[in-house]
Amino acid sequence: MAFEGLADRLQHTFQKIKGKGKVTEADVKEMTREVRLALLEADVNFKVVKDFIKRVKERAVDQEVMASLTPGQQVIKVVKEELTDLMGGEQSKIAVANRPPTVIMMVGLQGAGKTTTTGKLANHLRKKHNRNPLLVAADVYRPAAINQLETLGNQLDMPVFSKGTEASPVDIANEAIAHAKDNHNDYVIIDTAGRLHVDEHLMDELKQIRTNVQPDEIFLVVDAMTGQDAVNVAESFNDQLDVTGVVLTKLDGDTRGGAALSIKAVTDKPIKFAGMGEKLDQLEPFHPDRMASRILGMGDVLSLIEKAQNEVDEDQAKQLEQKMRDASFTLDDFLDQMGQVRNMGPLDELLGMIPGADKMKGLKNVQVDEKQLNHVEAIIKSMTKQEREDPGIINASRKKRIAKGSGRNVSEVNRLLKQFTDMKKMMKQMTNQKGKKGKGGFGGFKLPF
């Protein structure tokens, strides 16, 4: 997960200062030294780290902070605010044209995920904003890039404007905009050519496209996994093209976070979106305040709620609550719920959005094996409809059949059935006690994966 090493290091550092009734300048000095090392290890730009630490120090030793009733927490609040400011302060939204279509030019090096991100962005605009985008294949040097964009268009059931590899990228862009106006596309997203490194020919071509189409946005797509290299690329593209925003790809990977924490300070251009997975719906608007909260172990409840609202059907949820109340919750219902939760993203990432989850017994450093979820699904799908509705009828011979049909063993089938029974009891207790204070947790229940 992104920022994992940095988050662990910072959270450990702040545990020492958090509960202190009195904080001295020496305490602040020691804390900022640890923060400085953590940021440098995360591959954050040296000058950015230096300026960040200077601002934190100045604010943390302020008399108002020192004299407060909770100085340790006030110091952490200062760090969170400065981290938020470092990443842009507030969410930066897409600039919309006064008269459609809004034109977005996607630029970046080859291999950063530019073409896939073009598809993801179009999907985001349609799903979240009810827009009708047109994808434009303007990378005439790589037939594979044109084919990839056309494939993405088919997957998304979205139009792709292409003139093959013989036409000029400038002509393609101009004709695409005219096509969009004729066909009522309110966004035009141009997938331009990339290179393995920044060169003069690439920049000249991108400048010509920019001059001709006057895009409302120029999004630079950079690979967050490349750390400081991503920052150097961003600086080069920004100097030549004056980009309007950055899209970080692979932020869900094993990245140290240096690019996300450095790019805004170095280029003065906001991070607009972050790629959080390979699926076409895994592009998220970048919220600096939420990311700062997650880095400091404070959770990200707003993003969690948004994910739930996007994936969970409200009427279905009401029906489910009633089933929990009268204990008629079936394995089919469980399978539906598991599918909805999985659509929200990796479970360990969702747990990281819950404030204090890393401190909960049994949840710290939890990693959910997606294969285990597949095993649970296979076991349930190997049951008959009657067995899924009434697991009580599953005897020894049925268990053997289910195990064989799912490719698992009988002990796994037994474990799932026992845990499902325990879960039903727990759910009934929780729904019946709604509004009352419970008696402590989940009664030892463990998820069946």
ZIQUIFEN-V352861 format. One record per residue. N is the residue number from 1. SS is DSSP state (alpha for helix, beta for strand, coil for the rest). PHI is phi in degrees with one decimal (NA if undefined). PSI is psi in radians with two decimals (NA if undefined). Layout:
# ZIQUIFEN-V352861
n->N ss->SS phi->PHI psi->PSI
n->N ss->SS phi->PHI psi->PSI
This chain:
# ZIQUIFEN-V352861
n->1 ss->coil phi->NA psi->2.53
n->2 ss->coil phi->-58.7 psi->2.47
n->3 ss->coil phi->67.9 psi->0.17
n->4 ss->alpha phi->-58.5 psi->-0.85
n->5 ss->alpha phi->-63.5 psi->-0.77
n->6 ss->alpha phi->-63.2 psi->-0.77
n->7 ss->alpha phi->-60.8 psi->-0.81
n->8 ss->alpha phi->-60.2 psi->-0.76
n->9 ss->alpha phi->-65.7 psi->-0.80
n->10 ss->alpha phi->-67.2 psi->-0.75
n->11 ss->alpha phi->-63.5 psi->-0.66
n->12 ss->alpha phi->-64.5 psi->-0.72
n->13 ss->alpha phi->-62.4 psi->-0.75
n->14 ss->alpha phi->-76.0 psi->-0.34
n->15 ss->alpha phi->-61.2 psi->-0.55
n->16 ss->alpha phi->-70.1 psi->-0.52
n->17 ss->alpha phi->-106.4 psi->-0.32
n->18 ss->alpha phi->-54.6 psi->-0.88
n->19 ss->coil phi->-93.2 psi->0.13
n->20 ss->coil phi->-67.7 psi->2.32
n->21 ss->coil phi->-78.8 psi->-0.37
n->22 ss->coil phi->-139.4 psi->2.29
n->23 ss->coil phi->-118.4 psi->2.22
n->24 ss->coil phi->-100.6 psi->2.96
n->25 ss->alpha phi->-63.0 psi->-0.56
n->26 ss->alpha phi->-64.6 psi->-0.68
n->27 ss->alpha phi->-62.7 psi->-0.77
n->28 ss->alpha phi->-63.9 psi->-0.71
n->29 ss->alpha phi->-61.8 psi->-0.77
n->30 ss->alpha phi->-66.1 psi->-0.73
n->31 ss->alpha phi->-63.2 psi->-0.82
n->32 ss->alpha phi->-67.4 psi->-0.50
n->33 ss->alpha phi->-64.5 psi->-0.75
n->34 ss->alpha phi->-66.1 psi->-0.72
n->35 ss->alpha phi->-63.5 psi->-0.73
n->36 ss->alpha phi->-58.9 psi->-0.83
n->37 ss->alpha phi->-63.2 psi->-0.71
n->38 ss->alpha phi->-62.6 psi->-0.73
n->39 ss->alpha phi->-68.3 psi->-0.71
n->40 ss->alpha phi->-65.7 psi->-0.68
n->41 ss->alpha phi->-65.2 psi->-0.50
n->42 ss->coil phi->-81.4 psi->0.12
n->43 ss->coil phi->69.3 psi->0.56
n->44 ss->coil phi->-80.1 psi->2.46
n->45 ss->coil phi->-50.3 psi->2.33
n->46 ss->alpha phi->-58.0 psi->-0.81
n->47 ss->alpha phi->-64.6 psi->-0.66
n->48 ss->alpha phi->-61.6 psi->-0.77
n->49 ss->alpha phi->-62.1 psi->-0.78
n->50 ss->alpha phi->-60.0 psi->-0.81
n->51 ss->alpha phi->-68.0 psi->-0.66
n->52 ss->alpha phi->-63.1 psi->-0.86
n->53 ss->alpha phi->-62.5 psi->-0.67
n->54 ss->alpha phi->-61.4 psi->-0.79
n->55 ss->alpha phi->-66.3 psi->-0.72
n->56 ss->alpha phi->-62.6 psi->-0.79
n->57 ss->alpha phi->-59.2 psi->-0.84
n->58 ss->alpha phi->-59.7 psi->-0.74
n->59 ss->alpha phi->-77.1 psi->-0.62
n->60 ss->alpha phi->-70.7 psi->-0.51
n->61 ss->coil phi->-94.8 psi->0.17
n->62 ss->coil phi->-62.1 psi->2.48
n->63 ss->alpha phi->-59.4 psi->-0.61
n->64 ss->alpha phi->-64.6 psi->-0.66
n->65 ss->alpha phi->-69.4 psi->-0.84
n->66 ss->alpha phi->-62.3 psi->-0.61
n->67 ss->coil phi->-88.4 psi->-0.04
n->68 ss->coil phi->-70.6 psi->2.88
n->69 ss->coil phi->-71.1 psi->-0.44
n->70 ss->coil phi->-128.2 psi->1.20
n->71 ss->alpha phi->-60.9 psi->-0.64
n->72 ss->alpha phi->-60.0 psi->-0.79
n->73 ss->alpha phi->-69.1 psi->-0.57
n->74 ss->alpha phi->-65.3 psi->-0.66
n->75 ss->alpha phi->-65.1 psi->-0.74
n->76 ss->alpha phi->-63.7 psi->-0.66
n->77 ss->alpha phi->-61.6 psi->-0.70
n->78 ss->alpha phi->-60.9 psi->-0.80
n->79 ss->alpha phi->-62.6 psi->-0.74
n->80 ss->alpha phi->-62.0 psi->-0.78
n->81 ss->alpha phi->-63.6 psi->-0.69
n->82 ss->alpha phi->-70.9 psi->-0.63
n->83 ss->alpha phi->-63.5 psi->-0.76
n->84 ss->alpha phi->-60.3 psi->-0.80
n->85 ss->alpha phi->-64.0 psi->-0.66
n->86 ss->alpha phi->-60.5 psi->-0.62
n->87 ss->coil phi->-92.9 psi->0.13
n->88 ss->coil phi->124.2 psi->-0.17
n->89 ss->coil phi->84.4 psi->-1.08
n->90 ss->coil phi->-141.9 psi->2.85
n->91 ss->coil phi->-60.6 psi->2.35
n->92 ss->coil phi->-104.8 psi->2.03
n->93 ss->coil phi->-90.1 psi->2.88
n->94 ss->coil phi->-68.1 psi->2.34
n->95 ss->coil phi->-75.7 psi->2.19
n->96 ss->coil phi->-101.7 psi->2.38
n->97 ss->coil phi->-66.2 psi->2.57
n->98 ss->coil phi->-62.7 psi->-0.59
n->99 ss->coil phi->-131.1 psi->2.17
n->100 ss->coil phi->-63.5 psi->2.69
n->101 ss->coil phi->-88.9 psi->2.66
n->102 ss->beta phi->-78.7 psi->2.23
n->103 ss->beta phi->-105.1 psi->2.18
n->104 ss->beta phi->-118.8 psi->2.18
n->105 ss->beta phi->-103.3 psi->2.13
n->106 ss->beta phi->-98.4 psi->2.14
n->107 ss->beta phi->-128.0 psi->2.84
n->108 ss->coil phi->153.4 psi->3.01
n->109 ss->coil phi->-77.8 psi->2.73
n->110 ss->coil phi->-62.9 psi->2.33
n->111 ss->coil phi->97.2 psi->-0.09
n->112 ss->coil phi->-81.4 psi->-0.22
n->113 ss->coil phi->97.9 psi->0.47
n->114 ss->alpha phi->-65.2 psi->-0.81
n->115 ss->alpha phi->-66.5 psi->-0.78
n->116 ss->alpha phi->-61.8 psi->-0.72
n->117 ss->alpha phi->-64.8 psi->-0.59
n->118 ss->alpha phi->-59.4 psi->-0.79
n->119 ss->alpha phi->-65.2 psi->-0.73
n->120 ss->alpha phi->-62.4 psi->-0.72
n->121 ss->alpha phi->-64.8 psi->-0.76
n->122 ss->alpha phi->-60.7 psi->-0.75
n->123 ss->alpha phi->-62.7 psi->-0.72
n->124 ss->alpha phi->-62.0 psi->-0.79
n->125 ss->alpha phi->-64.1 psi->-0.66
n->126 ss->alpha phi->-73.0 psi->-0.83
n->127 ss->alpha phi->-71.6 psi->-0.75
n->128 ss->alpha phi->-91.9 psi->-0.45
n->129 ss->alpha phi->-124.9 psi->0.09
n->130 ss->coil phi->57.4 psi->0.70
n->131 ss->coil phi->-95.8 psi->2.96
n->132 ss->coil phi->-126.3 psi->1.41
n->133 ss->beta phi->-81.0 psi->2.73
n->134 ss->beta phi->-115.8 psi->2.20
n->135 ss->beta phi->-89.3 psi->2.44
n->136 ss->beta phi->-124.0 psi->2.12
n->137 ss->beta phi->-90.0 psi->1.67
n->138 ss->coil phi->-110.8 psi->0.18
n->139 ss->coil phi->-91.8 psi->1.54
n->140 ss->coil phi->-81.3 psi->-0.11
n->141 ss->coil phi->-90.3 psi->-0.29
n->142 ss->coil phi->-126.6 psi->1.73
n->143 ss->alpha phi->-54.1 psi->-0.56
n->144 ss->alpha phi->-63.1 psi->-0.58
n->145 ss->alpha phi->-69.7 psi->-0.68
n->146 ss->alpha phi->-65.5 psi->-0.80
n->147 ss->alpha phi->-60.9 psi->-0.70
n->148 ss->alpha phi->-63.6 psi->-0.76
n->149 ss->alpha phi->-66.8 psi->-0.68
n->150 ss->alpha phi->-65.2 psi->-0.65
n->151 ss->alpha phi->-64.5 psi->-0.76
n->152 ss->alpha phi->-61.6 psi->-0.72
n->153 ss->alpha phi->-59.9 psi->-0.73
n->154 ss->alpha phi->-64.0 psi->-0.76
n->155 ss->alpha phi->-62.0 psi->-0.64
n->156 ss->alpha phi->-92.5 psi->-0.09
n->157 ss->coil phi->56.2 psi->0.93
n->158 ss->coil phi->-132.4 psi->2.47
n->159 ss->coil phi->-69.3 psi->2.49
n->160 ss->beta phi->-124.6 psi->2.22
n->161 ss->beta phi->-96.2 psi->2.12
n->162 ss->coil phi->-143.5 psi->2.51
n->163 ss->coil phi->-126.9 psi->0.40
n->164 ss->coil phi->75.2 psi->-2.72
n->165 ss->coil phi->-103.6 psi->-0.03
n->166 ss->coil phi->-91.7 psi->-0.47
n->167 ss->coil phi->-76.7 psi->2.79
n->168 ss->coil phi->-77.1 psi->2.39
n->169 ss->alpha phi->-55.9 psi->-0.61
n->170 ss->alpha phi->-65.6 psi->-0.77
n->171 ss->alpha phi->-64.4 psi->-0.72
n->172 ss->alpha phi->-59.3 psi->-0.81
n->173 ss->alpha phi->-62.8 psi->-0.80
n->174 ss->alpha phi->-63.3 psi->-0.79
n->175 ss->alpha phi->-67.5 psi->-0.58
n->176 ss->alpha phi->-63.6 psi->-0.70
n->177 ss->alpha phi->-66.8 psi->-0.72
n->178 ss->alpha phi->-62.8 psi->-0.70
n->179 ss->alpha phi->-63.8 psi->-0.71
n->180 ss->alpha phi->-63.3 psi->-0.72
n->181 ss->alpha phi->-63.9 psi->-0.72
n->182 ss->alpha phi->-68.5 psi->-0.51
n->183 ss->coil phi->-109.0 psi->0.25
n->184 ss->coil phi->59.5 psi->0.64
n->185 ss->coil phi->-85.2 psi->2.17
n->186 ss->coil phi->-89.9 psi->-0.13
n->187 ss->beta phi->-134.2 psi->2.45
n->188 ss->beta phi->-121.2 psi->2.10
n->189 ss->beta phi->-115.1 psi->1.95
n->190 ss->beta phi->-96.8 psi->2.04
n->191 ss->beta phi->-88.7 psi->1.78
n->192 ss->coil phi->-87.7 psi->3.02
n->193 ss->coil phi->-71.6 psi->2.65
n->194 ss->coil phi->-120.8 psi->3.00
n->195 ss->coil phi->-135.0 psi->2.96
n->196 ss->coil phi->-74.4 psi->-0.36
n->197 ss->coil phi->-153.3 psi->2.87
n->198 ss->coil phi->-68.9 psi->2.23
n->199 ss->coil phi->-139.3 psi->2.91
n->200 ss->alpha phi->-65.4 psi->-0.71
n->201 ss->alpha phi->-63.0 psi->-0.76
n->202 ss->alpha phi->-59.9 psi->-0.84
n->203 ss->alpha phi->-65.6 psi->-0.67
n->204 ss->alpha phi->-60.5 psi->-0.76
n->205 ss->alpha phi->-64.9 psi->-0.77
n->206 ss->alpha phi->-64.0 psi->-0.66
n->207 ss->alpha phi->-64.7 psi->-0.68
n->208 ss->alpha phi->-64.1 psi->-0.74
n->209 ss->alpha phi->-62.6 psi->-0.79
n->210 ss->alpha phi->-60.5 psi->-0.78
n->211 ss->alpha phi->-63.2 psi->-0.69
n->212 ss->alpha phi->-75.2 psi->-0.74
n->213 ss->alpha phi->-99.9 psi->-0.22
n->214 ss->coil phi->48.0 psi->1.11
n->215 ss->coil phi->-62.6 psi->2.61
n->216 ss->coil phi->-76.0 psi->-0.50
n->217 ss->beta phi->-140.0 psi->2.49
n->218 ss->beta phi->-120.6 psi->1.86
n->219 ss->beta phi->-96.0 psi->2.15
n->220 ss->beta phi->-92.9 psi->2.13
n->221 ss->beta phi->-97.0 psi->2.10
n->222 ss->beta phi->-128.4 psi->2.60
n->223 ss->beta phi->-84.6 psi->1.97
n->224 ss->alpha phi->-63.3 psi->-0.37
n->225 ss->alpha phi->-69.0 psi->-0.32
n->226 ss->alpha phi->-87.8 psi->0.01
n->227 ss->coil phi->58.8 psi->-2.17
n->228 ss->alpha phi->-63.0 psi->-0.49
n->229 ss->alpha phi->-60.2 psi->-0.66
n->230 ss->alpha phi->-62.1 psi->-0.67
n->231 ss->alpha phi->-68.1 psi->-0.72
n->232 ss->alpha phi->-63.8 psi->-0.73
n->233 ss->alpha phi->-62.3 psi->-0.78
n->234 ss->alpha phi->-60.4 psi->-0.71
n->235 ss->alpha phi->-64.7 psi->-0.76
n->236 ss->alpha phi->-62.7 psi->-0.86
n->237 ss->alpha phi->-63.8 psi->-0.69
n->238 ss->alpha phi->-66.5 psi->-0.69
n->239 ss->alpha phi->-60.6 psi->-0.66
n->240 ss->alpha phi->-86.4 psi->-0.64
n->241 ss->alpha phi->-114.9 psi->-0.22
n->242 ss->coil phi->55.2 psi->1.08
n->243 ss->coil phi->-60.8 psi->2.76
n->244 ss->coil phi->-103.2 psi->-0.27
n->245 ss->beta phi->-170.6 psi->2.88
n->246 ss->beta phi->-119.6 psi->2.47
n->247 ss->beta phi->-115.4 psi->2.08
n->248 ss->beta phi->-92.6 psi->2.14
n->249 ss->beta phi->-96.7 psi->2.80
n->250 ss->coil phi->60.7 psi->0.56
n->251 ss->coil phi->-73.9 psi->-0.19
n->252 ss->coil phi->-85.6 psi->-0.17
n->253 ss->coil phi->-80.4 psi->-2.97
n->254 ss->coil phi->-82.6 psi->1.13
n->255 ss->coil phi->-102.9 psi->2.52
n->256 ss->coil phi->-79.4 psi->-0.30
n->257 ss->coil phi->97.9 psi->-0.02
n->258 ss->alpha phi->-59.2 psi->-0.68
n->259 ss->alpha phi->-64.2 psi->-0.82
n->260 ss->alpha phi->-62.5 psi->-0.59
n->261 ss->alpha phi->-87.1 psi->-0.20
n->262 ss->alpha phi->-108.5 psi->-0.56
n->263 ss->alpha phi->-58.9 psi->-0.80
n->264 ss->alpha phi->-62.5 psi->-0.75
n->265 ss->alpha phi->-67.1 psi->-0.64
n->266 ss->alpha phi->-79.0 psi->-0.73
n->267 ss->alpha phi->-101.0 psi->-0.28
n->268 ss->coil phi->60.7 psi->0.48
n->269 ss->coil phi->-119.1 psi->2.38
n->270 ss->coil phi->-74.9 psi->2.67
n->271 ss->beta phi->-82.2 psi->2.06
n->272 ss->beta phi->-89.9 psi->-0.72
n->273 ss->beta phi->-140.7 psi->2.80
n->274 ss->beta phi->-133.9 psi->2.29
n->275 ss->beta phi->-82.1 psi->2.13
n->276 ss->coil phi->-113.3 psi->0.37
n->277 ss->coil phi->163.7 psi->3.09
n->278 ss->coil phi->-85.6 psi->-0.38
n->279 ss->coil phi->-68.0 psi->2.71
n->280 ss->coil phi->-72.1 psi->-0.16
n->281 ss->coil phi->-104.1 psi->0.20
n->282 ss->coil phi->-103.4 psi->0.95
n->283 ss->beta phi->-124.5 psi->2.18
n->284 ss->beta phi->-122.3 psi->2.49
n->285 ss->beta phi->-58.1 psi->2.46
n->286 ss->coil phi->-89.0 psi->2.11
n->287 ss->coil phi->-111.4 psi->1.82
n->288 ss->alpha phi->-56.5 psi->-0.70
n->289 ss->alpha phi->-67.1 psi->-0.69
n->290 ss->alpha phi->-69.0 psi->-0.68
n->291 ss->alpha phi->-66.4 psi->-0.68
n->292 ss->alpha phi->-62.2 psi->-0.72
n->293 ss->alpha phi->-60.8 psi->-0.74
n->294 ss->alpha phi->-67.6 psi->-0.70
n->295 ss->alpha phi->-61.0 psi->-0.64
n->296 ss->coil phi->-92.1 psi->0.16
n->297 ss->coil phi->76.0 psi->0.36
n->298 ss->coil phi->-95.3 psi->0.05
n->299 ss->coil phi->79.2 psi->-3.12
n->300 ss->coil phi->-151.9 psi->1.25
n->301 ss->alpha phi->-63.5 psi->-0.65
n->302 ss->alpha phi->-62.2 psi->-0.77
n->303 ss->alpha phi->-66.0 psi->-0.65
n->304 ss->alpha phi->-62.7 psi->-0.76
n->305 ss->alpha phi->-63.6 psi->-0.74
n->306 ss->alpha phi->-62.9 psi->-0.73
n->307 ss->alpha phi->-61.3 psi->-0.78
n->308 ss->alpha phi->-63.5 psi->-0.74
n->309 ss->alpha phi->-63.4 psi->-0.59
n->310 ss->alpha phi->-73.5 psi->-0.55
n->311 ss->alpha phi->-103.9 psi->-0.44
n->312 ss->coil phi->-98.8 psi->2.20
n->313 ss->coil phi->-78.1 psi->2.18
n->314 ss->alpha phi->-63.3 psi->-0.77
n->315 ss->alpha phi->-63.8 psi->-0.69
n->316 ss->alpha phi->-63.5 psi->-0.68
n->317 ss->alpha phi->-64.4 psi->-0.68
n->318 ss->alpha phi->-66.1 psi->-0.74
n->319 ss->alpha phi->-62.2 psi->-0.68
n->320 ss->alpha phi->-64.9 psi->-0.72
n->321 ss->alpha phi->-60.8 psi->-0.71
n->322 ss->alpha phi->-64.9 psi->-0.69
n->323 ss->alpha phi->-63.8 psi->-0.63
n->324 ss->alpha phi->-66.3 psi->-0.68
n->325 ss->alpha phi->-63.6 psi->-0.77
n->326 ss->coil phi->-99.1 psi->0.25
n->327 ss->coil phi->59.8 psi->0.54
n->328 ss->coil phi->-102.0 psi->0.24
n->329 ss->coil phi->-63.2 psi->2.15
n->330 ss->coil phi->-108.2 psi->3.01
n->331 ss->alpha phi->-66.3 psi->-0.49
n->332 ss->alpha phi->-63.6 psi->-0.74
n->333 ss->alpha phi->-62.2 psi->-0.73
n->334 ss->alpha phi->-61.3 psi->-0.72
n->335 ss->alpha phi->-63.6 psi->-0.72
n->336 ss->alpha phi->-61.7 psi->-0.79
n->337 ss->alpha phi->-65.0 psi->-0.72
n->338 ss->alpha phi->-62.0 psi->-0.68
n->339 ss->alpha phi->-64.5 psi->-0.73
n->340 ss->alpha phi->-65.0 psi->-0.73
n->341 ss->alpha phi->-66.3 psi->-0.71
n->342 ss->alpha phi->-64.6 psi->-0.57
n->343 ss->alpha phi->-66.4 psi->-0.38
n->344 ss->coil phi->-74.8 psi->-0.30
n->345 ss->coil phi->130.2 psi->3.09
n->346 ss->coil phi->-56.6 psi->2.39
n->347 ss->alpha phi->-65.1 psi->-0.62
n->348 ss->alpha phi->-65.9 psi->-0.54
n->349 ss->alpha phi->-69.6 psi->-0.70
n->350 ss->alpha phi->-64.1 psi->-0.71
n->351 ss->alpha phi->-61.8 psi->-0.61
n->352 ss->alpha phi->-66.3 psi->-0.28
n->353 ss->coil phi->-86.4 psi->-0.17
n->354 ss->coil phi->-86.0 psi->2.10
n->355 ss->coil phi->-56.3 psi->2.22
n->356 ss->coil phi->80.2 psi->0.07
n->357 ss->alpha phi->-61.2 psi->-0.57
n->358 ss->alpha phi->-69.2 psi->-0.25
n->359 ss->alpha phi->-95.6 psi->-0.24
n->360 ss->coil phi->-71.1 psi->2.42
n->361 ss->coil phi->-59.8 psi->2.25
n->362 ss->coil phi->87.7 psi->-0.24
n->363 ss->coil phi->-104.6 psi->-0.28
n->364 ss->coil phi->-64.4 psi->2.24
n->365 ss->coil phi->58.5 psi->0.40
n->366 ss->coil phi->-65.3 psi->2.44
n->367 ss->coil phi->-131.4 psi->2.09
n->368 ss->coil phi->-92.2 psi->2.14
n->369 ss->coil phi->-79.8 psi->1.99
n->370 ss->alpha phi->-60.4 psi->-0.48
n->371 ss->alpha phi->-62.2 psi->-0.64
n->372 ss->alpha phi->-64.7 psi->-0.63
n->373 ss->alpha phi->-63.7 psi->-0.69
n->374 ss->alpha phi->-63.8 psi->-0.64
n->375 ss->alpha phi->-64.7 psi->-0.77
n->376 ss->alpha phi->-59.8 psi->-0.79
n->377 ss->alpha phi->-61.3 psi->-0.75
n->378 ss->alpha phi->-63.6 psi->-0.71
n->379 ss->alpha phi->-63.2 psi->-0.84
n->380 ss->alpha phi->-64.5 psi->-0.71
n->381 ss->alpha phi->-71.7 psi->-0.25
n->382 ss->coil phi->-85.7 psi->-0.06
n->383 ss->coil phi->-88.6 psi->2.74
n->384 ss->coil phi->-75.7 psi->2.88
n->385 ss->alpha phi->-58.2 psi->-0.71
n->386 ss->alpha phi->-64.0 psi->-0.69
n->387 ss->alpha phi->-67.4 psi->-0.65
n->388 ss->alpha phi->-69.2 psi->-0.56
n->389 ss->alpha phi->-80.3 psi->-0.53
n->390 ss->coil phi->-139.4 psi->1.40
n->391 ss->alpha phi->-60.3 psi->-0.28
n->392 ss->alpha phi->-62.2 psi->-0.37
n->393 ss->alpha phi->-83.8 psi->-0.08
n->394 ss->coil phi->-77.9 psi->1.83
n->395 ss->coil phi->-95.5 psi->-3.00
n->396 ss->alpha phi->-60.6 psi->-0.76
n->397 ss->alpha phi->-67.9 psi->-0.66
n->398 ss->alpha phi->-64.8 psi->-0.70
n->399 ss->alpha phi->-60.3 psi->-0.71
n->400 ss->alpha phi->-63.2 psi->-0.75
n->401 ss->alpha phi->-63.3 psi->-0.76
n->402 ss->alpha phi->-63.5 psi->-0.76
n->403 ss->alpha phi->-61.3 psi->-0.78
n->404 ss->alpha phi->-65.0 psi->-0.74
n->405 ss->alpha phi->-66.6 psi->-0.51
n->406 ss->alpha phi->-97.5 psi->-0.11
n->407 ss->coil phi->73.5 psi->0.32
n->408 ss->coil phi->-111.3 psi->-3.06
n->409 ss->coil phi->-108.3 psi->2.91
n->410 ss->alpha phi->-62.5 psi->-0.60
n->411 ss->alpha phi->-62.0 psi->-0.61
n->412 ss->alpha phi->-68.9 psi->-0.67
n->413 ss->alpha phi->-63.6 psi->-0.78
n->414 ss->alpha phi->-59.2 psi->-0.76
n->415 ss->alpha phi->-64.4 psi->-0.76
n->416 ss->alpha phi->-62.2 psi->-0.79
n->417 ss->alpha phi->-63.6 psi->-0.72
n->418 ss->alpha phi->-65.6 psi->-0.78
n->419 ss->alpha phi->-69.5 psi->-0.56
n->420 ss->alpha phi->-66.9 psi->-0.71
n->421 ss->alpha phi->-62.7 psi->-0.78
n->422 ss->alpha phi->-61.8 psi->-0.70
n->423 ss->alpha phi->-65.3 psi->-0.71
n->424 ss->alpha phi->-60.9 psi->-0.74
n->425 ss->alpha phi->-63.2 psi->-0.79
n->426 ss->alpha phi->-62.6 psi->-0.76
n->427 ss->alpha phi->-63.1 psi->-0.71
n->428 ss->alpha phi->-63.7 psi->-0.72
n->429 ss->alpha phi->-63.6 psi->-0.77
n->430 ss->alpha phi->-66.1 psi->-0.74
n->431 ss->alpha phi->-72.2 psi->-0.60
n->432 ss->alpha phi->-70.9 psi->-0.43
n->433 ss->coil phi->-99.4 psi->0.29
n->434 ss->coil phi->-57.2 psi->2.23
n->435 ss->coil phi->92.6 psi->-0.23
n->436 ss->coil phi->-106.2 psi->2.81
n->437 ss->coil phi->-78.7 psi->2.18
n->438 ss->coil phi->-73.4 psi->3.04
n->439 ss->coil phi->-104.1 psi->0.44
n->440 ss->coil phi->110.4 psi->1.49
n->441 ss->coil phi->73.3 psi->-2.58
n->442 ss->coil phi->-109.0 psi->0.33
n->443 ss->coil phi->58.7 psi->0.58
n->444 ss->coil phi->78.1 psi->0.08
n->445 ss->coil phi->-68.0 psi->2.43
n->446 ss->coil phi->-121.0 psi->2.50
n->447 ss->coil phi->-61.3 psi->2.52
n->448 ss->coil phi->-78.9 psi->0.74
n->449 ss->coil phi->-155.0 psi->NA
